[in-house]
Amino acid sequence: MLTVRVTPRASRSEVLGARDGALRVRLTAPPVEGAANDALVSLLSECLGVARRTISVISGERGRTKRVLIAGVEPSWLAARLAERLGVADG
């Protein structure tokens, strides 16, 4: 499980790093009709190298702070992958 703090309608989609126990992410998508959630799933899938279908937003669908579940992934793997790919460690 991963806590993500999203900023929608940014100039570009990017992962900024960790802050206050949450992964900070900027998304170009607006926060309407699930567009930002879809963009978040796509960005995390690309960054982590996992299939989109394994990623789901389990809470915070309508807020900026979201809880994301990545099926079949151990927290230690997730922390290592974030550190490797993004220079971020978050468990």
Secondary structure, DSSP 8 states (H G I E B T S, - for coil): -EEEEEE-S-SS-EEEEEETTEEEEE-SS-SSTTHHHHHHHHHHHHHHT--GGGEEEEE-TTSSEEEEEETT--HHHHHHHHHHHHS----
